[in-house]
Amino acid sequence: MDSEPVDTPSLLVHFPNLKSWCFWNSSDTLEVKIEELRDEVTRCCPLLKTLLVETAANITARVLVKGFNSLTSICILNKNLSAEVVLAILNHQDTLLDAFTFTSCSNFFDSDDIPEVESNHLQVPDWVIQSIPRCCTRLENLQFHLYEMNINDIEEATWGCYSLETLYIRIHGLNTKEKIDRAIQLWIEGRIAIRKKRTNDKETPTPSDSQLYSVIPRADNSIEARVARHLLKFKKLHQVWLGWKIRNVRN
């Protein structure tokens, strides 16, 4: 007589304190049943809130939507970033604190040269990328340093992440060391000027347009000034990379 099959407990029961997971898959198909994985993670690893995903775009999107709940930190392989993946990231918009992309280059930020923008064959529209800082209101760290944003798209709608602390991005047109340095300098000088002007009036999450234009005049419509005015909207922002050198300021 055959014995009854015995359910094998998940290996995850041995890792109740697991906090992060690197999800890697070399093919375009996935053997694991995503829904079962989600149930096991929820049951066995309640502290798991950080996910690094190195899979094809279609799998990455499935993993983000169906595999995990309420992630606080998501890191995506840049070449696999697609519109579908970005929308999947928004599945965690109420809890997301960190949104990163990465590449195989190990000394990206140590180089004294401005790196080339990495080609993304999936051609994600800029408005799709913008949905992350616009919708993820708890976001503290945004590092999409391999993707070039357009300042027109950035200015089109408000970024809702007023608690932003670190920002690593590229801006189209801000492509020389001199321009990057000037944008950073305008930002630093603007921070000081706004703090000097600050009164005991009702605290606002972001400086008003009048405050921004009082420290960087509206007449200066250069790419450097526009970028600096955008950076000034985030009071907690203290670490910035715009294509060359990580800049730190004291809050």
C-alpha positions in Angstrom: 0.0 0.0 0.0 1.4 3.4 -1.0 1.8 5.8 1.8 0.1 9.2 1.7 2.4 12.0 0.2 3.8 14.2 2.9 4.0 17.9 2.4 7.6 19.1 2.5 7.9 22.3 4.5 9.3 25.3 2.7 13.0 26.0 3.1 12.0 29.5 4.0 10.8 28.4 7.4 14.5 28.3 8.4 14.9 32.1 7.5 12.4 34.0 9.6 14.7 37.0 9.8 15.4 37.2 6.1 15.2 40.9 5.0 16.4 40.9 1.4 16.3 38.7 -1.6 18.3 38.6 -4.9 16.0 37.2 -7.5 18.0 35.9 -10.5 16.9 33.9 -13.5 18.8 33.4 -16.8 15.8 32.4 -19.0 12.7 34.1 -20.2 10.5 31.6 -18.4 10.0 31.0 -14.7 9.6 27.5 -13.1 8.5 28.8 -9.7 4.8 29.5 -9.2 4.8 33.2 -8.2 1.6 33.1 -6.1 3.0 30.1 -4.1 6.2 32.0 -3.5 4.3 35.1 -2.3 2.3 33.0 0.2 5.5 31.3 1.5 7.3 34.6 1.8 4.4 36.2 3.6 4.1 33.3 6.0 7.8 32.5 6.7 9.7 35.8 6.1 7.6 38.7 7.3 10.7 41.0 7.4 11.5 40.6 3.7 11.1 44.0 2.2 14.1 44.4 -0.1 14.3 42.9 -3.5 17.1 42.9 -6.1 15.8 41.5 -9.4 18.1 40.4 -12.3 15.6 38.8 -14.7 14.0 39.5 -18.0 11.5 42.3 -18.0 8.4 40.2 -18.3 9.5 38.1 -15.3 10.6 41.1 -13.3 7.1 42.6 -13.7 5.4 39.4 -12.6 7.7 39.0 -9.6 7.0 42.5 -8.5 3.2 42.3 -8.9 2.5 38.8 -7.8 5.5 37.6 -5.8 5.9 40.2 -3.0 3.8 42.6 -1.0 4.6 46.0 0.4 8.3 46.2 -0.6 10.3 49.1 0.7 13.4 48.7 -1.5 13.6 47.6 -5.2 16.6 47.3 -7.4 16.3 46.5 -11.1 18.9 45.6 -13.7 18.8 48.6 -16.0 18.8 46.8 -19.3 15.6 45.1 -18.2 13.8 48.2 -17.2 10.6 48.5 -19.2 7.3 50.4 -18.9 5.7 47.2 -17.6 8.4 47.0 -14.9 7.9 50.6 -13.9 4.2 50.1 -13.5 4.9 46.9 -11.5 7.1 49.0 -9.2 4.1 51.3 -8.6 2.4 48.3 -7.1 4.5 49.1 -4.0 4.1 52.9 -4.1 2.6 53.2 -0.6 5.6 51.6 1.0 8.5 52.2 -1.3 11.5 54.0 0.1 14.3 53.1 -2.3 14.1 52.7 -6.1 17.4 51.7 -7.8 18.7 50.5 -11.1 22.1 48.8 -11.5 24.5 47.7 -14.2 27.5 45.3 -14.4 30.0 48.3 -14.2 31.7 48.2 -10.8 33.4 51.6 -10.7 30.6 53.7 -12.2 30.8 56.5 -9.6 34.6 56.5 -9.2 35.3 57.6 -12.8 36.5 61.1 -13.4 34.7 61.1 -16.7 31.0 61.5 -17.4 29.8 58.0 -18.3 27.8 57.4 -21.4 24.1 56.9 -20.9 23.5 53.2 -21.1 21.3 52.2 -23.9 18.0 50.7 -22.9 16.6 48.7 -25.8 13.2 48.7 -24.2 12.8 52.4 -24.8 10.9 53.4 -21.7 9.0 56.8 -22.3 10.2 59.5 -19.8 6.7 60.1 -18.5 6.6 56.4 -17.4 9.8 56.8 -15.4 8.5 60.1 -13.9 5.6 58.2 -12.4 7.9 56.7 -9.7 8.9 60.0 -8.0 5.5 61.4 -8.7 3.5 58.6 -7.2 5.8 57.1 -4.6 5.3 59.7 -1.9 7.4 58.0 0.7 10.4 57.6 -1.6 13.7 58.6 0.1 16.3 57.3 -2.4 16.0 57.4 -6.1 19.0 56.1 -8.2 18.1 55.9 -11.9 21.6 57.0 -12.8 21.7 55.0 -16.0 18.6 56.7 -17.5 18.6 60.2 -19.0 15.6 62.3 -18.0 14.2 65.4 -19.7 13.8 68.5 -17.6 10.6 69.4 -19.5 9.1 66.1 -18.4 10.4 66.6 -14.8 8.8 70.0 -14.6 5.5 68.9 -16.1 4.1 67.5 -12.9 5.1 67.6 -9.2 7.3 64.9 -7.7 5.4 63.8 -4.6 8.4 62.4 -2.8 9.1 65.3 -0.4 11.2 63.2 1.9 13.8 62.5 -0.9 17.3 62.3 0.6 19.5 61.0 -2.2 19.1 61.4 -6.0 21.2 59.9 -8.7 19.9 60.8 -12.2 21.0 62.1 -15.6 19.4 65.1 -17.2 19.4 65.6 -21.0 21.5 68.6 -21.8 23.4 68.5 -18.5 26.3 66.8 -20.2 29.5 68.5 -19.2 31.4 68.8 -15.9 31.0 72.5 -16.1 27.2 72.4 -16.4 26.9 69.8 -13.7 29.2 71.8 -11.4 27.1 75.0 -12.0 23.8 73.2 -11.3 25.2 71.8 -8.0 26.6 75.2 -7.0 23.3 76.9 -7.7 21.5 74.3 -5.6 23.9 74.6 -2.7 23.7 78.5 -2.8 19.9 78.3 -3.1 19.6 76.0 -0.1 21.6 78.6 2.0 19.6 81.5 0.7 16.2 79.9 1.3 17.1 79.0 4.9 18.1 82.6 5.5 14.7 83.7 4.2 12.8 81.2 6.1 10.4 82.6 8.7 8.2 81.1 11.4 5.3 81.0 9.0 3.4 77.7 8.5 5.9 75.0 7.4 5.4 73.7 3.9 6.7 70.4 2.4 8.4 72.2 -0.4 9.6 75.8 -1.1 7.1 78.0 -3.0 7.7 79.1 -6.6 8.3 82.6 -5.3 11.0 81.4 -2.9 12.6 79.4 -5.7 12.6 82.3 -8.1 13.9 84.7 -5.4 17.1 82.7 -5.2 17.4 81.6 -8.8 15.7 84.3 -10.9 13.1 83.3 -13.5 15.2 85.0 -16.2 17.8 82.3 -15.8 16.2 79.6 -17.9 19.4 77.6 -18.4 19.4 73.8 -17.9 21.6 74.3 -14.9 19.2 76.7 -13.2 16.1 74.6 -14.0 17.8 71.5 -12.5 18.9 73.5 -9.4 15.4 74.8 -8.9 14.0 71.3 -9.1 16.6 70.1 -6.5 15.6 72.9 -4.1 12.1 71.5 -3.8 13.4 68.7 -1.6 14.4 70.0 1.9 15.9 66.7 3.0 17.9 66.1 -0.1 21.6 65.9 0.8 23.3 63.6 -1.7 23.2 64.2 -5.4 24.8 62.7 -8.5 24.0 64.2 -11.9 26.6 62.4 -14.0 29.9 63.3 -12.3 31.0 63.2 -8.7 28.7 62.3 -5.8 28.0 65.6 -3.9 27.1 65.6 -0.2 25.7 68.6 1.7 24.7 68.9 5.4 21.1 69.1 6.2 
